[in-house]
Amino acid sequence: MVMRFLIRQNFMNRAAFKLLMLVLIGYTVLIGAQENQTLIPKWSRFQGELTSLKQYDNPARDLQLKAVFNPPVGDSVLVDGFWDGGNDWKIRFMPDMAGKWTFKITCSDESNLGLHNLEGSFLCTAPVPDNVLSKNGPIRVSRSRTHFMYDNESPFFWMADTAWNGPLKSNEFDWKNYLEERKRQGFTAVQWIATPWRGFPKGDLAGQMPFSDKEKKRINPEYFRRLDNRVEAINRAGLISVPVLFWASGEEDNLINSLSDDQAISLGRYMVARWGASFGAWILGADGNYSGADGDRWRKIGQAVFGDRRRAPVFIHPKAKSWIFESFRDEKWLTAIGYQIGHDINDATNNWIHNGPQTRDWDKLPRRPIVNLQPPYEWQPSNSKNLPISSNHVRRALYWSLLSTPTAGVSYGVAGVWGWDNGVDPTFGYANGGVPPDWRESLTYEGGKQVAHITSAFESVDFHSLRPDPNVLIDQPGDDSIATYVASSSSADGNLVVVYTPVEARLKINVEKLPSPLIAAWINPRTGERKDVLAVLRGSALECPAPGDGDWLLILRAKQSVSETSLLR
């Protein structure tokens, strides 16, 4: 919802008032009288549109526009405004409490009466539940700090696609169709890159760049207006928008490497101002080095961009098999921990999933949700074996990742989609990867379609209560071969046990760990089919033979009522 406004001004001379009135002719909503109070549904977007009464050489650099929003009860919220070309400025805000809100807008140039010392109010009404997001609100870090939840405190399961190039390279029609398909397939979020990088260094599809000059001093609003449309389309599809602000590997093509700290901070705050009233999360930097002097730089940028604002969850996406918890544990702005295991399917990668630092550090304070933001991409050639990575390998990595730390979610990727490829040319900057399939074809691959079974299985139980628990098993098949490792988790209250085996196996479950009385089901990760569990009690072990070839997910849950008899549905 867009709100244009005429706002009470505390100090205004007669001439300035006449000038401002001329500027505001034709505005559709006027605030100044309580009887004409503007209505903004909860968890929708308030947008204030302002006109500067002065000209500036570089508005985004020369001015700072801020708004303080005061809720009916509680602490005020500080929001940055942003320049949108010409003399146009905008303020975007998402109210999260019903009742009357007031706001005051200030500008660093106090003589600019079109932007400074402006006041107004609106009434926040009940939400309009158009989709799962507008029904439940934006996502936040949970009170336990182990997973994500909607603003109404219902749990949010992170199941993201890595469509890195999608917003930059897609047209509006294709992007809409892509989002509809991913939503149908069970995805809940889309990770994408907001600034030029090695995979697409030329800007967006129209050749627009974030800056209108070679010195990267003047922000180009046209570039970001196009991305506004992509973000809004993500949310309309009921998905969370997760932009990477800066790709951070060492290549010159990556924008961050040509920016000073101040330029990076200014651009980062600009993007947060534009998209901070959307349903989303943030990835500050991706694929970079976050230790030593590089780590100091990213801590500085992160604190400046996110440190003094209410915000959605913030990640860093490190390079493969690296871990940032210890070096960033005191950074309060970093509210979630991301990692990636790289594009390989060898024993070293498998071992890192099960025995890497994330499996040891997840319980250290301060806790944060932990998500594998980049498992191996489906179809992508494996780094060590130079063979396409199969859906079986991808699926195994996803389930393992979900159960190796407290279950918050996981991300998926496939060659063709992440580069938004045409099926003819190699992904820009990745010639050694060969020619990926067309992104449309990639949407039909088995791994992506099987995401629906992941989301369905975990959302059918209290996934957010799960903690890694190897003691669920009497025997570990992975002791002989890491590729057959069986991952297991349980809830602290003993009401839920989840076990994943990558191969057909006869699992021996510790009776002491079982819910009682319980119901159980096998879920086929390839088809989503659910089967009854046929088990044999032998001493302290409940032996559960998998019902067929391939990988299986076993769920054992306490009965929620006397009449409940099955998990099958």
N, C-alpha and C positions, 0 to 999 in steps of 0.2 A: 504494500500500500504506500503510495506516494503522498506526502503531505507538504504542501507549500504554505508559507505562513507570513503573516504580518504580525510582528511581535512588539509588545510594549518596550519602549526604550526609556531608560532612566534620564538620560541627558540628550536632548535633541533640540537644536535651534529650528526656527521656523523654515528657513531656506532648505536645510537638510531634510526636514520632514516632507516638504513639497517634492523634492527630488526623489526621495524614497518612494513616495506615493506614485509617482510617474513610473518608476521601475516596476512596481508591483501591480499595475493595472492588468487585469485579466487573470490574476491568480484565483484559483477555484475555492480555496479554503482560507478563511480569515480567522485568526485567533485573536482574541482581545475581549471577547464577551463570553461569559460562561454559558449563555443559552445556545451558542453556536459551537459548543465544544466538539472537537474532532475525536472520532472513535477509532482506536487502533486495536485489533484483536491481539490477544496474548500470543507471543512467539511469531508474530508477523513483523514486517519491516517498516519502521518509521523512517521516512526520508524527508529531510528538510532541504529545500533548494534555495540558495541564496545568491544574490548578485552583488559583486564587488562594485563599489562606487569609485574606485581608483584603478589605474593601470599600473602594472608592475612588469619589470623586465623578465623575471622568472618567478611566477607566483608560487609554485610549489616549493621553491627554495626560500623565497623572501618572506613568506607569511606562514604563520602557524595558527590554525583555526581549531578551537576546542569547544566541546559542549559538556556540561555537567548535567546529568539526568538524575532527578530526585524521585525515588519511588514513594508510594503511599506510606510504607514503613521500611526502615532499614537504611543502609548506607547508600550514598550517592555513587554514580557510575560515571567515570571520565571516558570520553570518546573523542578521537581525532576526527576533524573534518578533512576533506581533500579537494584539491583543485580539479575541475573537470573540463578545462579548456575555456578560452576567452575570459570572461568575467564571472564564469559559473563556478560555484562551490556547492558541495553537498555534505550533509551529515546523515549517517546511517546508524540506526540503533534498533535492537530487538528487545522490547519490554518483556519481562518475565513475571509480572505481578499485576493482577487486576486492581483497578482503582485509578485515582488521579495521579498522573506524573507531571512534574514541572521541569523545565530545563532553562538553562542560561548558556548562551553562546558568546565566547570572547575571541578576539583576534589580537595577534601580536602588534598590529598597527591599530592603535586605539582611535585614531582619527578616521578610520574607514567605517562609517556608520551603517553601511550595508552589511557588515560582517561582525561588528563589535557591539557588545552590551545589548544583546537581543534576548528576549525572554518569551516563553510560551508554555503551553500545557496541552495535555490530551488525556482522554480517558481510555485506559486499557480495559478491554472487555474480554469475555470468554473466548478461548481459542476456536478457530474455524478448522475442524479436522478434515482437511482435504486429502492428507496422506499420513503415513506413520509419523512423519516429522512434525507437521503442524498439530497432530494429535498429542504427541508426547513431549515435544520441545527439543532444544538442542542437546547435544551430548556433553557430559561432564565426566570427570574422574569420580569414581564411586567413593563412598565414605570409608570403605576398607582399603582404598587406593590399590586395588588389585585388578579392577576391570572398569568398564565405562557404563554409564547409565544415562538415560534421558533426564531432562529437567524435572519430570514428574517422578523420578527415582525408579522407574522400571528399567531392567537391565538392557543394555545395548550390546549385541554381538558384532564384533568387528570382522567383516568378511569383505575385504577390499580387492578391487582389481587395480593393476598397475597399467593405466592407460597414459603413460607418461606424455607422449606427443599428441594425444587426442585433441585437447582443446586448441592447441596451436595449429594443427594441420587439418582439422575437420571442417566441413561446412555444417550449417545449422541442421539440415535434414539428416545427414549421416549421424551426427552427434546424438540427435533425438532418438533415432532408431537403435543406435548402440546402447544408450542408457536404458531404453525399454527392455531390450533383450537381457542385459545384465541384471536388471531388477527381477525379471521373470526367472532368471537362473539362481536367485537367492543371494546375490551380492547386496551389501548394505553400504558400501563406500567406494569412492573412486579416488585413487592417488594420481596426481598429474603434476606436470612441471610448468610453473608460471612464467619463467624467464628463459631466454635462449640458452642452449647448452649444446654439447658436442653432438647429441642425437638430432638436433635441428637448430643450428646456430643462426639461421637467416631470419628469425622472427616468426611471425604468424603466417598463415596461408596467403594473406594479402601483402606480405613483405613489410608489415609494420614492425617496428622495434620499440622497446620500452622507453627509449630516449630519442628525441628528435634531432640531436646533434652528436657529432663524433666524440666530443669531450664527455658525453654522458652526464651532462649537467641539467638538461631540461627534460622533464618527464613528458612522455607522449600519451595523453589521455585516450586517444583513439585506439591504441593498442590494448589498453585496459578495459575500455568499453566493450570490445569484442569478447574479452574474457569474462566480463560481467554476465553476458548472455550465456556462456557455457556453464558458469557457476549456477545461475538461476535454473538452467535446464537440469543440472544434476539434482538440485533440490526438488524440482517439480516431479522428478521421477521417484522421489522418496529415498534418495541416496545422500550420504554425507560427502561433502566436497573436501578433499585433502590436498591442497596445493603444496608442492615443494617450492619454497621461495627462491632458493638458489641451488643449482647443481654444483657440487663442491670439489669434484676431482680436478686434477692439475692442468688439464688442457686449456689453452688460451681461449678456445671457443666458448668456454663456460663463463658467463657474464660476471660472476662474483670475482673472478681472478683479475678483472680489469678495473674493479671498483676500489676506491679508498674505503676505510672503515665508515667514515661519515656518509659517503654515498650509499653504501650498503644499508646502513641504518635508516637513512631517509627513504630509500626505496622500499625496504621491508615494512616500515611504518605506513607508507602509502598503500601498500597492498592490504595490510591489516585493516586500515581505515575503509577501504572499498568493500572488503568481503567479510568484515568482522560481524556484520548483522545477518550473515547467512548461516545455514546449518552446516557445520564443518569442524575440522581439526586442522592443525598446521604441522608441516615438516620444515624446519628452518633451513637445514642444509642436508644434502644427500651425497653419499659416495665419497666423502672427503676424509681427510686426516684431521682428527680432533684431539691430538696430543701436542704437547710442547707449546711452541709459539703459535701454531695453528689453533690449538685448543684455547689459548688465551684470546685470540681474535674472535672465535665463535662465542665464547662466554660473554665478551664485550657486546657483540652484536645482539645476541639473544636477550641479554638484560635490557638493552636499550629499546628493542622492538617490542618485547613482551612483558617486561618487568613491572610496569606500573598500570597494567590494564586488566580488566576482567576479560577472560578469554576462554576459548575452547581448548581442548588438550593440545599440547605442543610436544612434538618429537624432534629428534635428530635421527637421520638415517645414515649410519656409518657404513664404511666399506665392508666387504665380505669378511666374516669371522673376526671382526673386531668388536670391542666392548667398551662403552663409554661411561658406565655407571660410576666407577670410582672417581674419575676426573670431573664428573658433572654432578655428583651426588648432592652438593650444596647449592646447586642452581635451582631456586624455587620456581623460576619461570618454566623450567623443563619438567613437565608434569607427567610424561610418559616416556618409556624407554623402547626404542626400536633397535632391531638388529637385522642382519641378513646373513644367510649361509652361503651365498654364491651359487653359481651355475654349474654345479657338479653333482655327481651321484656316487662318488667313491667312498671308501670306508672312512677317510679323514673327515669328510663332510658329515657323514652319518654319526660319527663319534662326537663331533662338535655339537650337534643337536642334543645328544643325550648327556654329554659330560662337559659342555662348554660353560663359560662363566655365568650365563643366565640361569643355569640350573642350580648354581650355588648362591647367587646374589639376590635372587628374587625376594628372599625373606629379610634382607638387610634393610635398615631404616635409612632414609625415608623410603617407604615402599612406593612403587609406581606400577601402573599396568605395563606389561611387557608384551610386545608384538613382533613376530617375524614379518617385517615389512617387505621382504623380497626373497622368497624361496626360489628354487630352480624354476625357470620358465619352461612351460610345456613347448615341445618341438625344438627349442633352442639347442644347438649342439653343446654337449657336455664339454667342459674345459679340458678334462684329462682324457676322455675316451673319444671325443670328436664324433659322437653319435647323438642323434636327436633324443632329447629327454622325453620319456614316455609319460602318459597320464598316470601310470602305476607309480613311477618314481615321484611325480609331483604330489600325488595324493598321499603317499607315505610321508613325505616331508611335511605336508599340511597337518595331518593328524598327530604326528610326532611333536611338532611345534606346539600344537594346542595343549598337549598334555605334559610338556617338559617344564612349564611354568604355570602359575595360576592362570586359568583359562580366561583370556580376555578376547581373543580373536586371532586372525591370521590374514595374510594377503596372498593373492594368486597372481601369476603372470603368464603370458603366452606370447611367443614370437608372432609378429604380425600386428598384434594389438598395441603393445607398448610403444612400438615405433610408428604406429598408424601407417603401415606399409601397403604398397600397391600391388605386391606380388610379382613385380617386374625388376625393381631395383633393390640393391642392398640398403639397409637402414643407414642413413647418413652418419658417417663416422665409425661404422661398424662393418666395413667391407669383409673382414675375416669371418664374419658370421654367415656368409653366403646370402642368398636371396630368401627372405622370409616369405611365408604365404601372405596373401591379401588379408587385411584385417577382418573382412567380412567372413572369409573362410575360417579364420582362427576362432571366431565366436562359436563355431559349431564343434570344436574339438571336445573330446570326452572329458578332459579335466575341468574345463569351464562348466560344462553341463552338470558334472558331479558335485560342484559347489553347492547346489541346491540340497543335496543329501547331508552335507556338512552342517549347513545352517539349520536345516530341519531337525537333525539329531540333537544338536546342542541347545537349540531354543526350546526343545521339548522337555528339557530338564533344567534344574538350577545350575547351569554351567558355571556361573560366577562363584559358586561355592567350592569348586574343584581346586585341589592343591596336589602337586606331584606326590605320589606315594608308591615307591617301589615295593614296599612291604605288603602291598595287596597280593603280590605273586609269591607262591612258594618256590617256583623255579623260574629262571629267566633264560628263555631260549637264546637271547642275544649274547649270552656269555660265550657261546661257540662261534657266532657270526653276528657282527654288529648290524648287518642288513636285515636280520630277523628279530631285532630288538622289539620287545613288547612293552609299550608305554602304558602306565597306569596312574590314575588319579582317584582321589576320594574327597569327600567333604568332611570338614572337621566334626560335624555332628553325627557322622556315620550313616547318613541317610542316602548316600549316593556313591557308587563306584562306577568308573568308566575305564575300559581297557581296550587298547587297539593292538591288534596283531597284524603285521604286514603279510604274513603267510598263514595258510591253514595250520592250525596247531591245536593241541589238547591242553588248554590252560588249566593250571592248578591255582585256584583262588584261596587265599587265607581266610578260613571260616571266621576268625576273630574280626576281620575287616568287613564282613558282610552286613548289609542292612537287615533288620529283622522286625517283623515279617517282610519279605521282599517279593517283588515282581521283577522279571528280567526279560531281555530281548537281545537277539543278535540283529545288527543292521549291516546290510551289504553296502559298502561305500561306493560300489560301482553302479548299483541300481536303485538304492534306497529301500529295497525290500526288507521287511522285518520278519524274523523267524523266532519261534519259541526256543527257549534254552532247555536242552536235555542234559542234565547234570547228574553226576554220581558223587556221593559223599564218601570219601575215603580218609578216615581219621580226621586230621585238622585241615584237609584240603577238599574243596569242592571242584571236581574235575569237570570242565566244560569243553567238550570237543567242538571246534568250529564246524558249522553245518555244510561246508563245501570248500572248494579251491579258492585261492586268492586271499585278500585281506578282509578283515572283519572288525566291527566295532561292537563291543559287549557293554551293555548298560544294565546295572543292577541297582534298583531303587527301592526304598522303603515304600510299602503301601501307604497311600494317602487316605484310604477308607477301607472299611471291612469288606465292602462289596467289590473293590477293585481287584481284577484278576489278571490283567494283561497290559503290556506296553505296546502291543501290536495295534496299529491303526492304519 
